[in-house]
């Protein structure tokens, strides 16, 4: 299972390091935290799931939980991920 503390080791241990064209991140909940932890690659494009129900004006993320099950946290499934503003901010910080 990918987690914040091992995702970079998993990616860095593969043949993909340095600059890459695309990095898809879709794990239904912890995308922000996994992307934040990835340092072994520098993608030109990141395709990442965000949570539109968190709005488009505030930087909001759900707290990191390595055992996150979004449907157990809330039956709607909306308890997951991060807002577009949070993802954009992380992208800016990561270059």
C-alpha positions, 0 to 999 in steps of 0.5 A: 500500500502506498503511503506518505512515508513510502511513496517516494521510495517506491517511485525512486526504486523504479526506473523512473527518476528525475524529469518525467512527462506525466505523473498520475495520482488517484488513490481516493483520498490522500492524493495531496499528501502523496504528491507532497512526499514525491521528490524522486521525480519531477513531472512536467504534468501532474494529473491528480484527483481533487475534491470539487466539493471543497470549493474553489476559493479556499486551500483545504485538505483532509488530514493525512490518514494512511488507512483512509476509507472515504466511505467510512469517514462519511457515507457521501464519500466526500471526505477525501482529497484536497481543494483545487486551490490546495492542489494548485498551491502545492504544484506551485511550491513543487515547481 
